[in-house]
Amino acid sequence: MPLPAPDGPTPPDGGEKHRRRPRYPGTHPRSFGEKYKELAPERYPGIEAHVRARGATPAGQHVPILVEEILTVLDPRPGERGVDATLGYGGHARRILERLAPGGRLLALDADGTELEKTRTRLGALGFGDEVLTARRTNFAALGEVLAELGWADGVDFLLADLGVSSMQIDDPARGFTFKHDGPLDMRMNVRRGISAAEFLARASEADLERTLRENSDEPRAARLSNLLLRRRGTIASTLDLARAVREALEGLQDEDEVERAVRRVFQALRIAVNDEFGVLDRLLAQLPAALRPGGRVAILTFHSGEDRRVKHAFGRGLAAGWFSATSDGVVRPSPAEQRENPRSGPAKLRWAVRGTVSWNVEGLS
Ligand SMILES: C[S@@+](CC[C@H](N)C(=O)[O-])C[C@H]1O[C@@H](n2cnc3c(N)ncnc32)[C@H](O)[C@@H]1O
């Protein structure tokens, strides 16, 4: 039997390439690649529940956030057509697909081709094949073009965007998103496009970097950090190099937790920059009035203030213009119980809007 290509679909059962138990020091696997049971849950029943009971996310998976709240807001119904603009592990998509039969269809987008193929295969094995699910590797900024290609230019009944990165991306050191393990300083969701975070650092001027840190993660020490990081840029190629450089730049700061928060903010700022996350979110938001049918529902999950501000303003403008007939009053947050069970849900904020009947005018958005 031919083995799947590295980026290709993983056969749903039995056909998956055998993963040899890795050698690791100590009694428990610690790094992503060592967690062989979590990476093959179909062979180790119970492992998923065991890891979740610790409030952790099993390696290679993503725990969907605010699922019931999102289903209430989107209210997917049989026969409807909708979009999941950020498919990820497919946790939200699976629950949405269960509600669309008979006759409904879901278009699922993801900029990350590696995960998209795995998720498509997993959902296919659950009975959601090509007749109900169309999965496209694309940035959601191209939503309008994809809808036109599918013959859906008259709009969809609902759209979900669960922004940011998935746990599979964060946890895999090879993707370069985490400062907890060493890996190449990459951070691109689509590794075929754009420049890595290491290249960004190598090319940025001090003013660029300072603006990136301030605008993308409200970094209070943006000037000091950009100056010191650029002085050391020849030595920063990996995630741990960058984390170390930030810690050294803040030497003398007594509050160790604040130093770690600064490391986190620097990583977030660079990730947003290399993926142009604000630019593509603005493009998605600008297309919403045209992409939704009258009465169509949109739900957007954000994870930091820069994203939430954009969604709030776009929904506010849309409400004032009559493109939306209703929007959420404030944000919906995960309950304390959800935050305990899935600590990664902590920063999530959900906003929603319902498309009104006033026709959309591109000029009005600028
Ligand atoms: C938080 S995860 C989504 C998790 C998903 N809701 C689930 O239940 O598994 C975000 C996903 O969106 C993708 N993504 C982020 N920005 C994107 C963009 N501009 N266009 C398309 N996909 C994007 C990421 O690659 C990632 O897989």
The ligand as a Tripos MOL2 file, in Angstrom:
@<TRIPOS>MOLECULE
LIG
   27    29     1     0     0
SMALL
NO_CHARGES

@<TRIPOS>ATOM
      1 C1         -8.2400   28.5540   16.4260 C.3       1 LIG1
      2 S1         -7.9760   27.5280   15.0570 S.3       1 LIG1
      3 C2         -9.5850   27.0110   14.6070 C.3       1 LIG1
      4 C3        -10.0410   25.8120   15.3770 C.3       1 LIG1
      5 C4        -11.3500   25.2210   14.8990 C.3       1 LIG1
      6 N1        -12.4530   26.0890   15.1020 N.3       1 LIG1
      7 C5        -11.6010   23.8810   15.5340 C.2       1 LIG1
      8 O1        -12.6600   23.6570   16.0930 O.co2     1 LIG1
      9 O2        -10.7000   23.0310   15.4660 O.co2     1 LIG1
     10 C6         -7.6410   28.6920   13.7940 C.3       1 LIG1
     11 C7         -7.3730   28.0600   12.4530 C.3       1 LIG1
     12 O3         -7.5510   29.0930   11.4900 O.3       1 LIG1
     13 C8         -6.5240   29.0620   10.5560 C.3       1 LIG1
     14 N2         -6.3620   30.4450   10.1040 N.ar      1 LIG1
     15 C9         -5.9130   31.4920   10.8090 C.ar      1 LIG1
     16 N3         -5.9370   32.6060   10.0620 N.ar      1 LIG1
     17 C10        -6.4480   32.2460    8.8620 C.ar      1 LIG1
     18 C11        -6.7470   32.9530    7.6650 C.ar      1 LIG1
     19 N4         -6.4860   34.2550    7.5420 N.pl3     1 LIG1
     20 N5         -7.2980   32.2730    6.6400 N.ar      1 LIG1
     21 C12        -7.5640   30.9400    6.7540 C.ar      1 LIG1
     22 N6         -7.2730   30.2190    7.8450 N.ar      1 LIG1
     23 C13        -6.7370   30.8610    8.8920 C.ar      1 LIG1
     24 C14        -5.3200   28.5110   11.2740 C.3       1 LIG1
     25 O4         -4.4510   27.8900   10.3590 O.3       1 LIG1
     26 C15        -5.9690   27.5360   12.2360 C.3       1 LIG1
     27 O5         -6.0420   26.2560   11.6780 O.3       1 LIG1
@<TRIPOS>BOND
     1     1     2 1
     2     2     3 1
     3     2    10 1
     4     3     4 1
     5     4     5 1
     6     5     6 1
     7     5     7 1
     8     7     8 2
     9     7     9 1
    10    10    11 1
    11    11    12 1
    12    11    26 1
    13    12    13 1
    14    13    14 1
    15    13    24 1
    16    14    15 ar
    17    14    23 ar
    18    15    16 ar
    19    16    17 ar
    20    17    18 ar
    21    17    23 ar
    22    18    19 1
    23    18    20 ar
    24    20    21 ar
    25    21    22 ar
    26    22    23 ar
    27    24    25 1
    28    24    26 1
    29    26    27 1
@<TRIPOS>SUBSTRUCTURE
     1 LIG1         1 GROUP 0 **** ****
